[in-house]
């Protein structure tokens, strides 16, 4: 699913410049098989996740001997970790960050899993700093990225959602929290009605208006407020001869035109900037606003409203196009921008650099050149091939141990390193924590109750029969039975008839009926959670593993 970008070329050994744009899996497979013709590699260009479980199903996962991750985000790593634990497969986990690298070995019934311990969340920039008090170029670049997403991705995406299904969009918008229904609807009205351009000149005018709105609105000196780290912004007057001013309106105009599939007028950047300078902008009228000085205030401000005027919302939706033929035509022309840092022809980085440096000029912050801006805004972590090679070597050494069937935890090593110091730390993996139920039954995250609900006559076990199985075979009384967020059974179900009806249902029928979810054709198992007591008079709660229940 992932494709090769130019920023990938300096951190690995498989891809070359002519591979840019190709799928990583396919390109890597071709190179590896050229290196070793005896090796068989099957490339699959699918995203691994909940939406591809029909491809990477029980049959596929059970056929594997192990998994080696090469992922670039925590969510994907946690997903694969859960799958490996569920199917009891060894996992080789590794990653790099600049000169730093790490490896972790996950062995069924021997070590803890990747998800057993978590890194602290990355520190984010406070909202109030981004909106009102930037003091570093990183703040300006993050603000520029947010600006890009809001102007060229978010509004266009919301408009496209409305045009695809107006009724569904309206229903979902009404359920948004706080004042979001009004702001979302207003954004769509602006995009499709109030600020919709008819030609490229309108896009240029819109770009100039954004310049005035973001960089030339005056601010009172307010000396007591603008003190310490709070820099008072300085207004910028549009100058077509200023390269940064020119870059901003040029990039914004072209990106706006792309949103609406409008063909740009042929003109030079200088001519476009001169046209923008002649645009008559509305006179600025100061507003009385409360500026949030802390993150808590900014969040409270964003969540303020608690409700909205439904009549006002209805009036907004009434402004939107409703004619089916017009809606279909408009929908086909709207193209939300998908930020791409490595294509210099798409003007995405042009906009980010100009947008950020203009804000930096507002607040007296040292601007950043294109290279630095691209690295920060594109979230490119500088990487070196040396780190990649070392991590690949370390994780391969652990692979040999897995292939040889070693189950002694003391033979394995997790690694953390930093080549810049240099520092290398090798540690023995942690064993999984042990839990106990009914006194002497021990279990870890690798354990579960395996229950086959298929009967010899082809029918399926009922919930009542499942409860009897726990009582008779495992000496546990089930108090509650659930699947995901759906409570399938509880001892306090009322009235009694409802409880009896539920006990007579098959487990899969209850999941479909009570949980209102379709069970896909590829699913053979259901994951169930149980709350149990022992069978003594004390009826003590027992901490037990989950249930993997086979129903087909």
MIBABA-272817 format. One line per field, with one value per residue (C-alpha): residue number from 0; x, y, z; residue in three letters. Coordinates in Angstrom, 2 decimals. Layout:
BEGIN
num: (NUM	...);
east: (X	...);
north: (Y	...);
up: (Z	...);
residuo: (ALA	...);
This chain:
BEGIN
num: (0	1	2	3	4	5	6	7	8	9	10	11	12	13	14	15	16	17	18	19	20	21	22	23	24	25	26	27	28	29	30	31	32	33	34	35	36	37	38	39	40	41	42	43	44	45	46	47	48	49	50	51	52	53	54	55	56	57	58	59	60	61	62	63	64	65	66	67	68	69	70	71	72	73	74	75	76	77	78	79	80	81	82	83	84	85	86	87	88	89	90	91	92	93	94	95	96	97	98	99	100	101	102	103	104	105	106	107	108	109	110	111	112	113	114	115	116	117	118	119	120	121	122	123	124	125	126	127	128	129	130	131	132	133	134	135	136	137	138	139	140	141	142	143	144	145	146	147	148	149	150	151	152	153	154	155	156	157	158	159	160	161	162	163	164	165	166	167	168	169	170	171	172	173	174	175	176	177	178	179	180	181	182	183	184	185	186	187	188	189	190	191	192	193	194	195	196	197	198	199	200	201	202	203	204	205	206	207	208	209	210	211	212	213	214	215	216	217	218	219	220	221	222	223	224	225	226	227	228	229	230	231	232	233	234	235	236	237	238	239	240	241	242	243	244	245	246	247	248	249	250	251	252	253	254	255	256	257	258	259	260	261	262	263	264	265	266	267	268	269	270	271	272	273	274	275	276	277	278	279	280	281	282	283	284	285	286	287	288	289	290	291	292	293	294	295	296	297	298	299	300	301	302	303	304	305	306	307	308	309	310	311	312	313	314	315	316	317	318	319	320	321	322	323	324	325	326	327	328	329	330	331	332	333	334	335	336	337	338	339	340	341	342	343	344	345	346	347	348	349	350	351	352	353	354	355	356	357	358	359	360	361	362	363	364	365	366	367	368	369	370	371	372	373	374	375	376	377	378	379	380	381	382	383	384	385	386	387	388	389	390	391	392	393	394	395	396	397	398	399	400	401	402	403	404	405	406	407	408	409	410	411	412	413	414	415	416	417	418	419	420	421	422	423	424	425	426	427	428	429	430	431	432	433	434	435	436	437	438	439	440	441	442	443	444	445	446	447	448	449	450	451	452	453	454	455	456	457	458	459	460	461	462	463	464	465	466	467	468	469	470	471	472	473	474	475	476	477	478	479	480	481	482	483	484	485	486	487	488	489	490	491	492	493	494	495	496	497	498	499	500	501	502	503	504	505	506	507	508	509	510	511	512	513	514	515	516	517	518	519	520	521	522	523	524	525	526	527	528	529	530	531	532	533	534	535	536	537	538	539	540	541	542	543	544	545	546	547	548	549	550	551);
east: (0.00	2.84	4.75	8.37	9.14	12.41	12.87	13.07	16.12	18.85	17.79	17.82	19.55	16.74	15.29	16.78	15.59	13.81	11.70	10.02	6.26	6.34	4.84	7.50	6.58	6.76	10.02	11.66	10.56	12.06	15.42	15.64	14.93	17.59	20.04	19.08	17.19	16.55	14.44	10.69	8.93	5.26	4.55	1.10	0.27	-2.49	-2.81	-2.73	-5.58	-9.20	-10.35	-8.12	-8.94	-10.85	-7.49	-5.27	-7.80	-7.53	-6.27	-3.56	-2.36	-2.34	-0.16	2.64	5.69	6.25	6.03	8.76	7.48	8.79	6.14	6.31	3.57	2.55	-1.07	0.01	2.57	-0.04	-2.45	0.10	1.15	-2.46	-2.74	0.49	-0.66	-4.06	-2.52	0.50	3.10	6.63	7.09	10.31	9.70	12.22	12.47	14.81	14.68	17.64	20.74	18.64	17.33	15.62	14.69	12.18	11.58	8.11	7.96	4.66	4.42	7.96	8.03	5.64	4.15	4.97	1.75	2.59	4.63	4.12	6.31	5.04	2.97	4.82	4.70	2.37	2.43	-0.21	-3.22	-2.89	0.74	-0.16	-3.07	-1.82	1.72	4.18	7.80	9.63	9.56	8.23	5.07	4.65	5.15	2.62	0.19	0.85	0.18	-3.09	-3.93	-3.26	-5.48	-8.27	-8.25	-7.55	-8.42	-10.97	-13.49	-13.26	-13.64	-16.71	-18.25	-17.67	-19.26	-22.32	-22.62	-22.23	-25.15	-26.79	-29.22	-26.59	-24.18	-26.85	-27.77	-24.15	-23.43	-26.30	-24.77	-21.41	-20.57	-20.78	-20.84	-19.27	-22.52	-22.63	-18.92	-18.98	-22.09	-20.72	-17.52	-19.53	-21.71	-18.57	-17.01	-20.05	-21.93	-20.56	-16.90	-17.21	-14.97	-16.16	-12.74	-9.05	-9.30	-11.70	-9.09	-6.47	-8.84	-9.56	-5.81	-5.28	-8.18	-6.59	-3.34	-5.14	-7.06	-4.01	-1.19	-2.51	-5.24	-4.14	-3.71	-3.71	-0.42	-1.95	1.38	0.23	-1.04	1.72	4.59	7.18	7.05	3.82	5.03	2.72	2.22	3.22	0.86	2.21	1.11	0.91	3.84	3.86	7.62	8.22	9.05	7.36	4.18	4.16	4.78	1.84	-0.82	0.52	0.43	-2.91	-4.56	-3.39	-4.37	-7.79	-8.25	-7.31	-9.97	-12.62	-10.97	-10.64	-8.09	-5.62	-5.10	-1.69	0.36	3.70	3.98	4.84	1.71	-0.41	1.04	0.35	-3.26	-3.53	-2.18	-5.03	-7.71	-9.91	-9.98	-12.62	-11.63	-10.51	-12.87	-11.42	-13.40	-13.51	-12.13	-10.90	-7.45	-6.78	-3.53	-3.45	-4.15	-7.10	-8.64	-8.12	-9.82	-12.69	-13.05	-13.13	-15.72	-17.83	-21.42	-22.74	-25.50	-26.64	-29.65	-31.27	-33.19	-29.94	-28.44	-31.49	-31.13	-27.52	-28.40	-31.17	-28.48	-26.72	-27.40	-30.05	-30.74	-29.57	-27.99	-26.10	-24.99	-23.52	-21.74	-20.25	-19.16	-17.22	-15.22	-14.25	-10.78	-9.59	-5.81	-3.80	-0.60	2.47	5.85	8.01	6.27	7.72	5.28	2.11	2.83	2.07	5.47	5.46	2.34	3.64	6.96	5.33	2.49	4.90	7.48	4.82	3.58	7.18	7.51	4.33	5.91	9.56	10.69	13.66	12.22	13.18	14.48	12.65	14.71	14.14	10.47	9.95	11.64	9.55	6.19	6.52	7.50	10.56	12.88	16.45	17.65	20.91	21.50	23.98	21.19	19.00	21.81	22.63	18.99	18.52	21.58	20.49	16.95	18.30	20.47	17.31	15.60	18.20	17.26	13.56	14.25	16.27	13.30	15.00	12.50	14.95	14.24	17.82	19.09	17.17	18.09	16.17	18.30	18.36	21.16	22.17	25.02	25.49	26.74	27.51	25.53	24.36	22.06	21.17	18.53	16.80	13.11	10.54	8.48	4.70	2.97	1.14	-2.45	-4.27	-7.82	-9.28	-6.11	-3.71	-4.66	-2.06	-2.39	-0.69	-1.62	-0.84	-3.56	-7.30	-10.19	-10.54	-14.15	-15.55	-19.24	-19.92	-22.00	-21.83	-25.28	-24.11	-25.90	-24.24	-23.96	-26.45	-25.50	-27.09	-24.96	-21.86	-22.62	-23.14	-19.75	-18.04	-19.90	-19.33	-15.92	-14.15	-15.86	-16.75	-20.11	-20.45	-22.04	-21.67	-20.80	-19.87	-18.49	-16.68	-18.96	-22.08	-23.39	-24.77	-25.83	-25.87	-27.29	-29.46	-31.29	-34.99	-37.74	-37.15	-38.53	-35.92	-33.25	-34.59	-34.82	-31.21	-30.02	-31.73	-29.94	-26.83	-23.76	-23.36	-27.09	-26.80	-23.81	-25.78	-29.10	-28.04	-24.86	-26.50	-23.41	-22.92	-20.49	-18.27	-17.98	-14.27	-14.84	-14.66	-14.11	-15.65	-13.76	-15.81	-15.13	-16.49	-16.92	-16.91	-17.32	-16.14	-18.71	-18.07	-20.48	-18.23	-18.76	-15.46	-14.73	-12.14	-9.74	-9.87	-8.58	-10.82	-12.63	-11.88	-15.13	-15.38	-18.84	-18.23);
north: (0.00	2.37	3.91	4.97	8.66	10.49	10.93	7.11	6.74	7.70	5.39	1.95	-0.18	-1.58	1.42	3.74	7.03	5.25	3.35	6.53	6.10	2.30	0.18	-0.53	-4.19	-4.91	-3.02	-4.65	-8.13	-7.62	-6.47	-9.26	-11.97	-10.47	-10.68	-14.30	-16.10	-19.07	-16.91	-16.79	-13.52	-12.72	-8.98	-7.91	-4.22	-4.08	-1.97	-4.19	-3.34	-3.95	-3.27	-6.01	-8.83	-10.57	-10.89	-11.52	-13.84	-16.87	-19.12	-16.67	-15.83	-19.45	-20.41	-18.06	-19.12	-15.57	-11.86	-9.25	-5.67	-2.74	-0.20	3.55	4.26	3.03	2.19	-0.24	-1.81	-2.31	-3.85	-6.39	-7.08	-7.94	-10.23	-12.04	-12.55	-13.80	-16.31	-17.10	-16.04	-14.77	-11.08	-9.26	-5.58	-2.84	0.82	3.72	7.42	9.30	7.85	5.89	2.38	-0.36	-4.03	-6.05	-9.78	-11.17	-14.95	-16.75	-17.90	-16.66	-12.84	-9.96	-8.38	-5.07	-3.59	-4.63	-1.44	1.90	4.89	8.18	10.17	12.71	16.19	18.34	22.12	23.78	25.09	28.59	28.76	27.74	30.18	33.21	33.04	31.36	31.86	29.31	28.44	24.98	26.67	28.60	25.47	23.47	26.37	26.41	22.65	23.10	26.02	23.86	21.07	23.48	25.46	22.81	19.45	19.79	22.15	20.43	17.03	18.13	19.63	16.39	14.41	16.66	16.33	12.53	12.16	15.42	13.76	11.59	14.54	16.70	13.96	13.38	17.11	17.62	15.01	16.81	18.20	21.83	24.45	22.17	21.69	25.41	25.75	22.61	23.73	27.25	25.82	23.86	26.91	29.02	26.40	25.63	28.94	32.11	31.81	29.50	30.81	31.02	31.41	31.68	35.42	34.62	32.19	34.95	37.34	34.64	34.12	37.86	37.97	35.12	37.10	40.10	37.93	36.07	38.62	42.19	42.49	45.14	44.44	47.03	47.36	46.13	46.36	44.79	41.73	41.34	40.83	38.19	35.34	36.70	38.56	41.20	40.46	43.06	43.56	42.91	45.01	43.02	43.76	42.03	42.59	40.61	37.01	35.45	37.51	36.53	32.84	32.78	34.17	32.15	28.82	29.58	30.60	27.50	25.17	26.81	26.32	22.63	22.21	23.20	21.74	25.27	25.68	28.45	31.45	31.48	34.16	34.52	34.56	38.27	39.01	37.03	38.95	42.30	41.24	40.28	43.68	45.37	43.38	45.63	44.10	44.90	47.46	45.82	46.32	45.42	42.89	42.40	38.92	36.96	35.49	32.21	32.30	28.66	25.33	24.77	28.10	27.33	23.94	25.46	28.14	25.49	23.43	26.42	26.63	23.38	23.50	25.29	26.93	24.20	26.81	28.56	25.22	24.49	27.90	27.11	23.75	25.49	27.59	24.49	23.07	20.35	19.74	16.16	16.88	19.94	18.07	15.22	17.64	19.68	16.53	15.30	18.54	18.92	17.59	17.80	18.23	15.28	16.73	15.37	16.71	15.16	16.51	19.97	20.62	20.45	23.73	22.10	22.85	26.26	27.17	25.75	27.65	30.98	30.58	29.74	32.44	35.14	34.18	34.19	37.73	38.71	37.59	38.47	34.85	33.77	32.23	28.76	27.86	25.40	22.39	22.89	23.74	20.63	18.44	19.76	20.21	16.87	15.26	13.78	12.36	12.53	8.96	7.35	4.02	3.04	2.94	0.88	-1.59	-2.04	-2.59	-5.04	-6.98	-7.09	-8.24	-10.88	-12.32	-12.84	-14.43	-17.23	-18.01	-18.22	-20.49	-22.79	-23.08	-21.52	-20.92	-19.84	-16.16	-15.61	-16.32	-13.42	-9.74	-6.52	-3.58	0.19	2.18	5.70	6.00	9.71	9.17	6.24	4.03	0.43	-1.23	-4.92	-6.33	-9.61	-9.48	-9.28	-12.37	-11.93	-11.17	-14.15	-14.12	-16.74	-18.02	-20.73	-20.78	-22.74	-21.98	-19.63	-17.70	-14.90	-12.69	-15.66	-17.85	-18.07	-20.46	-22.37	-23.44	-25.18	-24.34	-26.63	-29.71	-33.06	-32.55	-29.33	-26.97	-24.47	-24.13	-21.81	-19.23	-21.44	-24.39	-22.21	-21.21	-24.89	-25.70	-23.19	-24.46	-28.17	-28.27	-25.22	-24.81	-21.19	-19.43	-16.82	-13.62	-11.63	-12.49	-9.87	-9.51	-6.21	-3.52	-5.71	-7.35	-10.71	-12.03	-10.93	-12.51	-9.43	-9.54	-8.72	-9.70	-13.46	-14.24	-12.00	-13.87	-17.25	-16.09	-14.94	-18.25	-20.10	-18.08	-19.44	-17.33	-16.11	-15.31	-13.18	-11.30	-10.52	-9.76	-7.99	-6.45	-5.55	-6.49	-8.65	-11.55	-11.66	-14.85	-15.22	-15.17	-18.54	-17.38	-14.88	-13.24	-13.26	-11.73	-13.34	-12.18	-15.22	-16.26	-19.45	-22.03	-21.63	-19.92	-16.84	-16.45	-14.64	-12.87	-14.65	-12.97	-15.18	-14.97	-14.23	-16.88	-17.77	-19.33	-21.27	-21.22	-22.39);
up: (0.00	0.88	-2.02	-2.31	-1.77	-2.37	1.36	1.65	-0.59	1.88	4.69	3.05	0.40	-1.74	-3.59	-6.22	-7.72	-10.56	-8.00	-6.68	-6.89	-6.92	-4.14	-1.52	-1.14	-4.88	-5.42	-2.38	-3.50	-6.96	-5.56	-2.98	-5.57	-7.85	-4.95	-4.22	-7.03	-4.72	-2.41	-3.01	-2.10	-2.61	-2.49	-1.31	-1.63	0.96	4.06	7.13	9.49	10.43	6.86	5.38	7.80	5.04	3.23	6.26	7.86	10.16	7.39	6.34	9.84	11.03	8.05	9.16	11.17	12.41	11.61	11.09	11.34	9.29	10.26	10.73	13.27	16.71	15.82	13.08	15.42	18.14	15.64	14.41	18.00	18.91	15.88	16.75	20.34	19.15	16.72	18.98	16.41	17.12	16.31	15.40	16.13	15.28	14.36	13.77	14.59	13.20	14.83	17.34	16.86	18.83	18.50	20.51	20.41	21.14	21.67	22.45	26.09	26.74	26.60	27.06	23.95	22.26	23.68	27.25	27.69	25.96	25.24	26.65	24.12	22.00	23.45	21.41	20.99	23.23	21.29	22.73	21.57	18.02	17.80	19.67	21.04	18.62	19.64	17.45	13.76	14.65	15.98	12.72	10.61	12.59	12.25	8.49	8.25	10.13	7.82	4.75	6.05	6.93	3.69	1.07	2.65	5.44	3.84	0.45	2.13	4.11	0.96	-0.92	1.91	1.75	-2.03	-1.83	0.60	1.80	4.20	5.87	6.18	7.80	10.28	11.27	11.53	13.97	16.31	16.58	20.05	21.17	18.46	15.82	13.83	13.03	12.21	10.03	8.17	7.73	6.23	3.66	2.87	2.36	0.10	-2.04	-2.03	-0.42	-1.47	-4.48	-7.30	-10.89	-12.48	-11.66	-10.95	-8.11	-6.73	-6.75	-4.96	-2.36	-1.81	-1.28	1.19	3.16	3.26	4.74	7.19	8.48	8.29	8.07	10.69	13.16	16.84	19.60	21.45	24.71	26.52	29.80	27.92	25.31	27.72	28.54	25.99	24.46	21.37	19.95	16.24	13.64	10.69	7.19	4.22	1.00	-1.32	-4.73	-4.93	-1.73	-2.68	0.35	-0.15	-3.80	-3.07	-0.67	-3.02	-5.98	-4.10	-2.41	-5.71	-7.57	-4.71	-4.51	-8.25	-7.93	-5.22	-7.78	-10.93	-12.35	-15.16	-14.16	-16.42	-18.02	-16.28	-14.55	-10.77	-10.94	-12.98	-10.54	-7.58	-9.30	-9.91	-6.23	-5.19	-7.08	-5.29	-3.19	0.27	2.85	5.44	8.65	11.58	14.99	16.99	20.72	21.29	24.28	23.62	25.37	27.34	28.41	26.72	29.06	28.06	24.37	24.70	26.69	24.01	21.27	23.13	24.15	23.09	24.57	21.98	18.85	17.25	15.14	13.13	12.26	11.19	9.02	7.39	6.54	4.96	2.99	1.24	-0.07	-3.53	-3.55	-7.24	-7.88	-11.27	-9.97	-6.86	-8.92	-11.26	-8.39	-6.55	-9.58	-9.74	-6.09	-5.29	-1.65	-1.40	-0.08	1.39	-0.39	0.64	-2.09	-5.20	-5.81	-8.64	-6.52	-4.60	-1.23	0.28	-1.49	0.48	3.78	3.55	2.64	5.13	7.96	7.18	6.94	10.40	11.59	10.24	12.15	15.41	14.82	14.53	12.39	9.18	7.92	4.47	2.23	3.31	7.02	6.52	4.41	7.00	9.91	8.15	6.35	9.65	8.01	10.64	9.30	8.89	7.92	6.28	9.00	11.59	9.28	8.60	12.27	13.28	10.40	11.55	15.19	14.40	11.97	14.74	16.82	13.83	13.83	17.44	16.59	13.60	15.87	18.23	21.28	24.08	26.80	27.48	28.63	25.11	23.54	23.55	23.09	21.97	22.23	20.62	19.72	17.24	17.97	21.54	20.88	23.27	23.01	25.53	25.42	27.74	28.35	27.29	30.06	30.84	30.61	33.94	35.48	36.65	38.72	39.06	41.33	43.37	41.20	37.58	36.11	32.84	30.88	27.94	25.66	27.22	26.56	26.82	23.54	23.10	20.02	19.81	16.85	17.61	15.87	14.33	12.63	15.04	17.37	21.12	22.84	25.44	28.09	27.00	27.04	30.64	31.55	29.98	32.25	35.31	34.71	33.01	34.42	37.82	37.05	37.10	34.33	35.58	32.36	28.77	26.19	22.67	22.14	23.60	23.36	26.52	25.37	28.79	32.42	35.56	36.18	32.83	33.32	32.82	33.32	29.85	28.24	30.17	29.07	25.42	25.55	27.04	24.20	21.51	19.83	20.56	16.96	16.74	19.88	18.44	15.27	16.98	20.17	18.80	15.48	13.51	10.49	10.82	7.74	5.70	6.53	10.31	12.04	15.62	18.02	20.87	24.07	27.47	30.62	34.20	36.48	40.11	41.69	42.82	46.54	48.92	48.92	45.15	44.74	41.45	39.33	36.93	33.83	30.23	27.27	25.21	21.60	20.50	17.23	15.66	12.07);
residuo: (UNK	UNK	UNK	UNK	UNK	UNK	UNK	UNK	UNK	UNK	UNK	UNK	UNK	UNK	UNK	UNK	UNK	UNK	UNK	UNK	UNK	UNK	UNK	UNK	UNK	UNK	UNK	UNK	UNK	UNK	UNK	UNK	UNK	UNK	UNK	UNK	UNK	UNK	UNK	UNK	UNK	UNK	UNK	UNK	UNK	UNK	UNK	UNK	UNK	UNK	UNK	UNK	UNK	UNK	UNK	UNK	UNK	UNK	UNK	UNK	UNK	UNK	UNK	UNK	UNK	UNK	UNK	UNK	UNK	UNK	UNK	UNK	UNK	UNK	UNK	UNK	UNK	UNK	UNK	UNK	UNK	UNK	UNK	UNK	UNK	UNK	UNK	UNK	UNK	UNK	UNK	UNK	UNK	UNK	UNK	UNK	UNK	UNK	UNK	UNK	UNK	UNK	UNK	UNK	UNK	UNK	UNK	UNK	UNK	UNK	UNK	UNK	UNK	UNK	UNK	UNK	UNK	UNK	UNK	UNK	UNK	UNK	UNK	UNK	UNK	UNK	UNK	UNK	UNK	UNK	UNK	UNK	UNK	UNK	UNK	UNK	UNK	UNK	UNK	UNK	UNK	UNK	UNK	UNK	UNK	UNK	UNK	UNK	UNK	UNK	UNK	UNK	UNK	UNK	UNK	UNK	UNK	UNK	UNK	UNK	UNK	UNK	UNK	UNK	UNK	UNK	UNK	UNK	UNK	UNK	UNK	UNK	UNK	UNK	UNK	UNK	UNK	UNK	UNK	UNK	UNK	UNK	UNK	UNK	UNK	UNK	UNK	UNK	UNK	UNK	UNK	UNK	UNK	UNK	UNK	UNK	UNK	UNK	UNK	UNK	UNK	UNK	UNK	UNK	UNK	UNK	UNK	UNK	UNK	UNK	UNK	UNK	UNK	UNK	UNK	UNK	UNK	UNK	UNK	UNK	UNK	UNK	UNK	UNK	UNK	UNK	UNK	UNK	UNK	UNK	UNK	UNK	UNK	UNK	UNK	UNK	UNK	UNK	UNK	UNK	UNK	UNK	UNK	UNK	UNK	UNK	UNK	UNK	UNK	UNK	UNK	UNK	UNK	UNK	UNK	UNK	UNK	UNK	UNK	UNK	UNK	UNK	UNK	UNK	UNK	UNK	UNK	UNK	UNK	UNK	UNK	UNK	UNK	UNK	UNK	UNK	UNK	UNK	UNK	UNK	UNK	UNK	UNK	UNK	UNK	UNK	UNK	UNK	UNK	UNK	UNK	UNK	UNK	UNK	UNK	UNK	UNK	UNK	UNK	UNK	UNK	UNK	UNK	UNK	UNK	UNK	UNK	UNK	UNK	UNK	UNK	UNK	UNK	UNK	UNK	UNK	UNK	UNK	UNK	UNK	UNK	UNK	UNK	UNK	UNK	UNK	UNK	UNK	UNK	UNK	UNK	UNK	UNK	UNK	UNK	UNK	UNK	UNK	UNK	UNK	UNK	UNK	UNK	UNK	UNK	UNK	UNK	UNK	UNK	UNK	UNK	UNK	UNK	UNK	UNK	UNK	UNK	UNK	UNK	UNK	UNK	UNK	UNK	UNK	UNK	UNK	UNK	UNK	UNK	UNK	UNK	UNK	UNK	UNK	UNK	UNK	UNK	UNK	UNK	UNK	UNK	UNK	UNK	UNK	UNK	UNK	UNK	UNK	UNK	UNK	UNK	UNK	UNK	UNK	UNK	UNK	UNK	UNK	UNK	UNK	UNK	UNK	UNK	UNK	UNK	UNK	UNK	UNK	UNK	UNK	UNK	UNK	UNK	UNK	UNK	UNK	UNK	UNK	UNK	UNK	UNK	UNK	UNK	UNK	UNK	UNK	UNK	UNK	UNK	UNK	UNK	UNK	UNK	UNK	UNK	UNK	UNK	UNK	UNK	UNK	UNK	UNK	UNK	UNK	UNK	UNK	UNK	UNK	UNK	UNK	UNK	UNK	UNK	UNK	UNK	UNK	UNK	UNK	UNK	UNK	UNK	UNK	UNK	UNK	UNK	UNK	UNK	UNK	UNK	UNK	UNK	UNK	UNK	UNK	UNK	UNK	UNK	UNK	UNK	UNK	UNK	UNK	UNK	UNK	UNK	UNK	UNK	UNK	UNK	UNK	UNK	UNK	UNK	UNK	UNK	UNK	UNK	UNK	UNK	UNK	UNK	UNK	UNK	UNK	UNK	UNK	UNK	UNK	UNK	UNK	UNK	UNK	UNK	UNK	UNK	UNK	UNK	UNK	UNK	UNK	UNK	UNK	UNK	UNK	UNK	UNK	UNK	UNK	UNK	UNK	UNK	UNK	UNK	UNK	UNK	UNK	UNK	UNK	UNK	UNK	UNK	UNK	UNK	UNK	UNK	UNK	UNK	UNK	UNK	UNK	UNK	UNK);
